[in-house]
Amino acid sequence: MSWFGLMSVTPMAPEVLEVHRPRLQRAVEQFQAIPANDETLRFWRAGGFTEFEGFAEETGPSALDAHIETVYQAWNAGRIATQPYLAVLARKSYPASALAWAVGPDRFVLPGWFGDFVLTPEQVRDTLPQVEHAFSWPTATEYGAAERAEAERRLRIALGGEEEEEDVKALLDGLPEVWRAAAANGLALLGAHLLPS
């Protein structure tokens, strides 16, 4: 049986996302507060999860996947289609988990829980420098190029060998552009890691 995981980072009209933000933000915060999830983070940051399968079991679609209808309502009402966005659909894999495992805890600095986050325009602006720093690869240097190549190798493993080239590039390189555009235009961002239905 085939299934797909989706990671989406979507620019939103702030007034529309604000309608849904209390419910979605509460879902993310409650999931983060589960003691077992805190232990997952500590284990990962200490160098655990050398294999992707165990990591994916702990970090796959969860907090907002349980509120997928609300996510769809927010998208339908407030998505800004003219702005850059990130959307990666992976067959039999979880894109946000794959990205986190590929780049490691020092670079995976997204707020929320493994792809699930709800940011106001102010929070988008505040987090932009961190996202730009984490997902900028100094490929002009030998070390930077090697670091980017290793992240790509790990990402391909996590995506199961069925990934599209544009999805690999979107995951490793696309977040700063989305964040910058949202910050420049005063937009909110909705990040969602889902099993779409």
Buried (B, 14 or more C-beta within 10 A) or exposed (E): EEEBBBBBBBBBBBEBBBBBBEEBBEBBEEBBEEEEBEEBBEBBEEEBBEEBEBBBEBBBBBBBBBBBEBBBBBBEBBBBEEBBBBBBBBBEBBBBBBBBBBBBBEBBBBBBBBBBBBBBBEBBBEBBEEBBEBBBBEEEEEEEEEBBEEBBEBBBBBBEEEBEEEBBEBBBEBBBBBBBBBBEEEBBBBBBBBBBE
